[in-house]
């Protein structure tokens, strides 16, 4: 299973030491993951993460002691991060294990980044303490919504429309934006077999994107393509964004702070959204050159 992950083309692969590993296999799993992450990086995987066991399990320290030795570890995923103290614990252990690496961002021209932290939000307690969790460590990189454990904690009845999750999802995406955390990762779509599952996955992705999430957890390789397409800007979005950016440059030259495009007012927040779409397209390796050429004569209306 570990070797198969090297063939993926994804932003991040999270190797699990928590729920998918029985207690009797924990030590073996730690060793396997550490050795695996000592190998050269896979070309298609941008980030290697490890989900450790929860802090209150008593297993997290052993997990961290093992995996922080791995040469190509990028991120620690902290499950059941109920409070800032959980983040403090991982931060302290990481700094102790990797004192030089964890200060690399402060070193000029450094190409090595500190080990980052992603917190799984899986309980009412965590949701109520989001501000403290978000600012608990300089290594915080984002939040992940753990919907199944959250539903268990609140005794929620799951529905296809997922309205019971709306408040939690909105709170998580808002907190990430408020504290400038780059990764806002939505819940897992547990269905992955058949065309109906793919349609449900796409619907969830687009819904999450509309709520401010910029990524989604996948539990099977068959979910990757749909997820990446949904969270990447569409050609329609790119064309609109390019038109706005081009016309804005011309409007600025004429001192026009607000103008219209296709009958809709364009002002500073809209321009910011357009520039964000262009940046996201470039981050997704989507060329915008054709759109720029097509719309280079766009004028502010």
Buried (B, 14 or more C-beta within 10 A) or exposed (E): EBEEBBEBEBBBBBBBBBEEBEEEEBEEBBEBBBEBBEEEBBEEBEBBBBBBBBBEBEBBBBBBBBBBBBEBBBBBBBBBBBBBEBBEBBBEBBBEBBEEBBEBEEEEEEEEBBBBBBBBBBBEEBBEBBEEBBBBBEBBBBBBBBBEBBBEBBEEEEEEEBEBBEEBBEBBBBBBEEBEBEBBBBBBBEBBEEEEBBEBBBBBBEBBBEBBBBBBBBEEBBBBEBBBEBBBBEEEBBBBBBBBBBBBEBBEEEEEEEBEBEEEEBEEEBBEBBBEBBEBBEEEEBEBEEBBEEBEEBEBE
